[in-house]
Amino acid sequence: MSSRIELNLSPSVAVGILATLPWLVLLIFIVIAAATGKGWLAAGIPITLIGAFAQYRNSGMLRGASSVGALRLKDEQLYAKLVDGRLIPVTAGPNSRVGARLALLKLRPVGTRLLSYSAILLADTAGTHGNVPEDEFRRLRVWLRLGRSQPTST
């Protein structure tokens, strides 16, 4: 069976905010800790702000060189198209999370263990301004959960 899915990601403020949440939680912790007597922790505030901005820019606005701009599925192989135009065969890592409207994907290029790309997919449904069309997201979600060929154990 040959599946073909072409999922183009679009810039999204909602996805950018989701991407910055871990950094904002860290920022709140640092501010509270610095206010309660650990003033030296305030040195981490600029670092967390830079991290939050970088995540917003890369995942939300798709402006980083390693930002995933599209996902393609052809002949049971998933490809990540980066915004700089490179098309890389990838596999979704085991630490990827796929939900009904949200997918947090950790994409590893085929043949490497060190490099990985992150993609946040938010379905564009009523009331949510996501970064991917709902129908194509549903097809990719089903393929990620059910359609991949499982290795046979001997």
Secondary structure, DSSP 4 states (H G I P E B T S, - for coil): ---EEEEE----HHHHHHHHHHHHHHHHHHHHHHHTT-GGGGGGHHHHHHHHHHHIIIIIS--STT-EEEEEEETTEEEEEETTS-EEEEEE-TT-EE-SSEEEEEEEETT-SS--EEEEEEEE-TT---SEEHHHHHHHHHIIIIISPPPPP-
